[in-house]
Amino acid sequence: MNILIIEDEKLAANRLSVLIKNMDEAVKIVGILDSIKASVAWFSSNPQPDLAFMDIQLADGLSFEIFDQVTVKCPVIFTTAFDEYALRAFKVNSIDYLLKPIDSDELSRAMEKFKNLRHDSSKPESVAAPAIDRVLQMLTKSFKSRFLVRAGEHIKTIPAEQVTFFYSMEKATFLNTIENKEYDIDYTLEELEGLLNPELFFRINRKYIVSMGAIRDIINYTNSRLKLKLVNSTDNEIIVSREKVTEFKNWLDR
């Protein structure tokens, strides 16, 4: 079986290649490409692989642009750093989506799904365009850019990029700004998770959502957890929950 990998992060591409080969020694990795331009050139001059893995966000754009420029007939498994739960809505028979960092068990299930579809002639072999359109809409959606807050008798707006962190306390939610001003807002942390740009904000536990720029220090803590020091905060117990540590490190290292 011939597999093509399109991934612009070298370490991620190499890791995926190793995971695939460990699952099936008969697999041949026919290419590892890192851009839309290189992928278009490859598909234009090579036979179609049996399967392609595509990172959705490449250095020169979204990998969906490849389909606009060249014919891709092989099934595709997309990889992405976007939220696992949102992606469940976009699963279709001929495509699968893997959340990065890729878990070996999830990869194994995706490969098994591909093999089952491959032997079922009633299933389409090519990528389903409507599914791509839905995911593209998700990836290009607008995130909340400002928040309306009350300041005494006045109402003002706070740009999202000026927010250092959000936190909940006694069933209320507050935001803290770069200028160390705090305002209560009419959103829960759960609602904010779907509104904020995940490149800029991360929910570290049930109480806090933090911005990248607010982190002053990261300290190894008990039970494989991490303790954070945030600008403008005197809370000495801001802890990244254990189940979030790996995802948090990956967020920092993007």
Summary of the structure (lengths in Angstrom):
residues: 254
radius of gyration: 21.3
end to end distance: 31.0
largest distance: 70.1
contacts: 711
relative contact order: 0.09
helix: 35%
strand: 32%
